[in-house]
């Protein structure tokens, strides 16, 4: 059973501009049956479908920068992945990113 209640991102260097941190909880091996249209009767299998998305402002600390946020894994999600990244607030250019399976 997957359980996560808090994500904490920290960096050991100063971020010179305002930044945001983002976390996406994604479904892996997502399966959808198609009932209508040209794919009727088929089963579509996809990975990395965003189920929950979180955003928070990053805060400077004496050692660098840190961001914490509460997150939820949707009920019934059997296999999941997470992606987390820090981006500048002005243009959303990614400063650092990480991801993996839960």
C-alpha positions in Angstrom: 0.0 0.0 0.0 1.4 3.4 -1.0 1.4 6.1 1.7 3.0 9.5 1.6 2.0 12.4 3.7 4.8 15.0 3.3 7.4 15.8 0.7 10.4 17.8 1.6 12.8 19.3 -1.0 16.1 20.9 0.2 19.1 22.4 -1.6 22.5 23.1 -0.3 23.0 26.2 -2.4 21.3 29.6 -2.4 18.7 30.2 -5.0 19.2 33.8 -6.2 15.7 34.4 -7.5 12.2 33.6 -6.2 11.4 30.0 -6.9 8.5 27.6 -6.7 8.6 23.8 -6.0 6.3 21.4 -7.7 5.4 17.8 -7.0 3.4 15.5 -9.3 2.1 12.1 -8.2 1.5 10.0 -11.3 -0.2 6.7 -12.1 2.1 4.0 -13.6 0.5 1.3 -15.8 -2.8 3.2 -16.0 -5.4 1.2 -17.9 -8.5 2.6 -19.5 -11.2 0.6 -21.4 -12.6 2.5 -24.4 -16.4 2.3 -24.7 -17.0 4.5 -27.8 -15.3 5.9 -30.9 -12.7 4.5 -33.2 -10.9 2.7 -30.3 -14.1 1.1 -28.9 -13.3 -2.2 -27.3 -9.6 -1.5 -27.0 -7.7 -1.1 -23.7 -5.3 1.8 -23.5 -2.2 1.5 -21.3 -0.4 4.7 -20.3 2.3 5.6 -17.9 2.9 8.9 -16.1 -0.7 10.2 -15.9 -0.7 13.0 -13.3 -3.2 12.2 -10.6 -2.3 14.9 -8.0 -0.3 18.1 -8.5 1.2 20.3 -5.8 2.9 23.7 -5.8 4.6 25.7 -3.0 6.9 28.7 -2.6 10.5 27.7 -1.7 12.0 29.3 1.4 15.6 30.3 2.1 17.4 28.7 5.0 20.8 29.2 6.6 22.1 26.2 4.5 20.3 26.9 1.2 16.6 26.5 0.4 13.8 24.2 1.5 10.2 23.4 0.5 7.7 21.2 2.3 4.2 20.3 1.4 1.5 17.7 2.3 0.7 15.3 -0.5 -1.8 12.5 -0.9 -1.7 9.3 -3.0 -5.1 8.7 -4.6 -7.0 5.7 -3.2 -6.8 2.6 -5.4 -3.5 3.6 -7.1 -1.5 0.4 -7.2 1.7 1.6 -8.8 2.8 5.2 -8.8 5.7 7.5 -9.7 6.7 11.0 -8.4 8.3 13.9 -10.1 9.5 16.9 -8.1 11.2 20.1 -9.4 12.2 23.6 -8.5 11.6 26.4 -11.0 12.2 30.1 -11.1 9.0 32.0 -10.4 9.6 34.6 -13.2 9.8 32.2 -16.2 9.4 28.7 -14.7 12.8 27.6 -15.9 13.7 24.4 -14.1 16.6 24.7 -11.6 16.6 21.1 -10.4 14.4 18.0 -11.0 14.1 14.5 -9.6 11.7 11.6 -10.1 11.2 7.9 -9.6 8.8 5.1 -8.7 7.1 4.9 -5.3 
